[in-house]
Amino acid sequence: MAKNIYALLVGIDEYDPASIPLIPTLKGSVNDIKAVAAFLRERIAKDIGWQLIEPTNQPWILTNQQATRQAIINGFQQHLCNADSDDVVLFYYAGHGAEERAPEEFWHLEPDRLNKTLVCYDSRTEDSRDLADKELTYLISKVAQKHPHILTILDCCHSGLGTSDLSPEKTVRRSPIDWRERPLNSFIFADDQTALDELLTANRDQKQQTQSQHIIFSACKNYELAKEYRTEDGQFRGAFSDFLLQTLERTNGSITYQDLARNIHTLVNSKLKDQSPQVTASDIAALAKPFLGGAISKSPEYFTLNYSQNDQSWVIDGGSLHGLPQPGNGGDTLLAFFAVGTTSEQLQQLSAAVGEAQVKQVLSQKSLVEIINAGESLSVTETYWAVVTNLPLPSLKVYIKGDATGVKLAQQALHTPVSSLFVSQIDQAFVADCHLLAHNGQYWITQPASARSLPGGRSPSLVDPIPEYPNPVGYTIENAILVIRRLEHIARWHNIIQFSNPVTSHIQPNDLEMEIVILSGNLETASSEVRVEYTDENDVWQFPIIQIKLTNHSHQTLYCNVLDLSESYTVDVPFFEQKSSIRLAAKETITSFDNIGFIVPDIYWQLGRTEYKDVFKLIVSTREFDASLLEQDGINSPSVTRFLGEKLGTLDRLMQAVNTCESVRASGNYDHWLTKQVTITIVRPQASQSIQSEHSTLLQNGVVEVQPHPSLQAKVNLTSVSQASKYLGNLILPAILRQQPSVNEFWQFTPSRGSDPGLSALELSDVEDYTVITPETPLKFLVNTALTDNEYLLPFAYDGEFFLPLGSGKRTEKAKIELAIERLPRPIVSNHSLQGSIWIFLVKIANLKRGLPFEYPILAVANLGENDAITYEKNQEKVKSQVAEARRIILLIHGLIGDTASMIPSVNQAIIEVNGELLPIKQIYDLVLIFDYESTQTTIEENARLLGQRLHAVGLGATHGKELHIVAHSLGGLVSRWFIEQEGGNQVVQHLVMLGTPNAGFSWPVVQDWVLTSLGIGLNQLSAMAWNQKVLADLLEFLEAKDYSLEQMQPDSDLIKAIANHNDPQTPYTIIAGNKSLVRAAVEIQPAWQSSLIQRLVQRLLGKAVDLTVFQQPNDMAVTLASIKSVSNDRTPRPKILLPDAACDHFTYFTHQLGLAALAKAIQPLVHPPLNLTQEALPSPWDISLPIQAPDAIPYSQRTPSATANQQGENASGVNDVVIKVIALLIIVVVGLMVWKRSPQPQPENPNKTSQPIPGS
């Protein structure tokens, strides 16, 4: 009975252009899928009954626009569900991974309140959604009902810690979070009550399980990023997919999932930093089973060689799908070829070969070759059998940059005395394996791209610089030669990592098993790598001891040995007494020494490194070989090339090529051989120290100083993300901080180097009483680094339910940062501490300011360029000149938090209709002004006076004769009202639009409590609206100020009472109130807790009971709607309250689409005249037509500045109705008399009337 492969392959580079926002384009996903499809078609073992099902009625390969959400679902339901119990199912996805806001019903499953998702082609269009993890699990469960073997491969990422300067050639497969609310009925299982009930009642460890063996490969850990890169042949690929296919193509027959995972992990780690492929299984025993259930065919012991008339060349029937590398500068692929019918034993005697050939071009399923040595018997009409005798080892591609003198000397050294065969210089940084930076008299070998740059613009170094310290004398040719030799040393190490068997080897991957035995040390379970941690024995960290067990499962004698490749670029053969090869008879087992300890060297550990990787590489052959040929000392020692005899086998010759990087002509014997490798990560935590009550504690040689605390009894040490993730998973960085890596930076106390992630967290262990830390008795740290004026440091921690802001960081006079931890979360139990541990992380957030000095207040012209780039003009005379030329002006005034920088783009994004044309509101104004002021130390009255002074100074006094509209947010509305109502501003301002202004006072008794609560709400996605990081930066800036006096905003303050009782200024007001606040689930009482989420969050943040009635009535997260709308109707004109309320909150009036729509709706009636505001084009007041009343709005009478033909009319905004009517009557009489005398033509009635009622008012 035939066994079937049902595959669904999805690859998306380009997403629907109607996506909101646009999805970043990828470059390698479709290439990945094409390669996987070609591999399946070529390598499925048809000779033993396997077949690949390629349906005609349902596509099984979906790329770009084909890969819609529904098409992927159909692929599961209409194709993969056809698989039976003897079949294999493969779902392969290459594209963007992401997260989306989880429905409240799933919050019990998602501590970060986010679903993990796959982004389909149309996912982010208005009517579509991502494919959520729960939906994928549901689809797989349907496929599993007939119990097939199921494999899912996901080359994407879902979260990640973000990176601020990833090189442009290395893109990541992560899309922004989809913050749209997603109802439960939008999931594909919504009508399947059984499946839905399972999800709604499951706990975090009991998410839906499939009913058969299910294996998942993923491109990276849940806090890492899946990267794309350019391959040797110039094609973009996903790094994970590329190395997965390379491993499969070079494997003869089946390889177990665990061996495959370990090989991929090692290869990806050798190429890219911070990406660790993972494999998981519903049954761990399934990882010992062969890939795709053994459906991959074995390769023959030879390729077929013949002459092709079509190609006009000799051709072999093996190509890239069979693991043959492209020709390059690292040597040649050489073949020995034999007569057809040669026995297996004779194929291993190279002396019996007819001749030798060299591969010239590698295609997918064939390669073109050139005969370089053959006897007279060679005939173009004959067919031959060919075996691989030499594989190329690519050179290390280096991009040289930096100081011109140093670069020139390095280039010279690269060709001294002859051109290096190991290292090649390239001109494009994005294809480099590493960079050589000449800086300040030193040479630095660095990674090509890193998440963080160090001083001098360099990435973390792979090895120590040459010379060790900056050289004031300059660069020397001796140092240049030394650094080139060091690069060659690194190249040899990488060549051994890449060193792999030809596909024609008849040794099967499972013939020899390598088992890693941990004799001492804490083993962390991982299928793709082995992580072993030092053990703490009586406060002394003991290194782990590792033993290797080799078992020959085949029926033939094999020769083997294991190399250890360490991060110092040492290659050693330490495990067995034999340095060459070990003879292992059929079914025999051998164990290595039992006293080999693996350490993080003291010199590295003292510099802050806690992780050190070793690669164990197993080499297996049918003949003896000498593994010691590959040995090399650490990076600072010279390499040794060992002498070889004349009659060694092809494996020895290839190992010699590693040290010479030259192609070696075949002689002696042809060896069948195989390699396997596994990465061993040794973890040596930093030692914990007790926090003292009388003196400071220094961590990492003073990188962090823990100041004494009188009450806290705990230990403290620095640790890494990878170590913390054992207990926290991916709950390291809140989602809001992962979305704008250009704005925030995940803090590291020590830089990463090599595989070490660097120290980036403070761990408190053995905490006796965490509640002794309060705002009054904070725990303080001094960090030996500095912040710029617009940078803020946020310490935070996860407590098992919430991300909690713990305090703030401030600059000190000694160019350090003082961290004040004002609260601690409840400790999380760990194996390091019986009382549990607390992990404190830091993130540096940049607040993108206006680019102006901070001499408040600032009245400036704001100009918007491409991509909403803002430039300012604050020179008073230049501003005055632009004001003089303008007729209609809009003035933006910010609120309590932040500045106008976040308001300015709204004038380009809020769209109104003018004469049937849709225009941004900036196009109906001649000038955009901003007013930035100090909001915490300066009173509202003083800011109002300063506003009047700044306006008067630029020509906007009481008789400016122009049209000035103010758009004010929050506190800015109170400043504007005081100016208008108390400082004569009603003679200056023609209209005031207020958004979220607390007209009846602020709803929180203590403003700082509201700011801190808002910060917690943002970190935990409890707001109904999605916030950007600018909100967090503004909140942090406010908290850092600490000393502020905002009693004026309280409902019973004298100022609030004064503006409530002030006489009518006769200036039109429009009021916009947002009605979005917390999500419903945040305020609902949870029976198990007898409290709501917001109550628990506030209690943990403030440590006290707080009146939260503000959230029990309509509010915009800061102010109740009743307060926002509290402006007396006893005015002329009456204030216009925009209805319906805006569907946004206090922080999103100017950034969310619905907030912008409300602003546009408020501005729309003010378009009067509609266009062309130059003096010449200004229409006569006789021709002004009445605007159409906006729907759903309380009408008001709109006023316009009076004007006359000779431009001398003045605004009458400060005159009451009686006076206006008298003046109007006099004008009518005068004009009537003039008309009566001069012309019989009728005249319009009351041409100078300054305010006209909208019909229906």
Order of alpha helices (4+ residues) and beta strands (2+ residues): beta-alpha-beta-beta-alpha-beta-beta-beta-beta-alpha-beta-alpha-beta-beta-beta-alpha-alpha-beta-beta-beta-beta-alpha-beta-beta-beta-beta-alpha-beta-beta-beta-alpha-beta-beta-beta-beta-beta-beta-beta-beta-beta-beta-alpha-beta-alpha-beta-beta-beta-beta-beta-alpha-beta-beta-beta-beta-beta-beta-beta-beta-beta-beta-beta-alpha-beta-alpha-beta-beta-beta-alpha-beta-alpha-beta-alpha-alpha-alpha-beta-alpha-alpha-alpha-beta-alpha-beta-alpha-beta
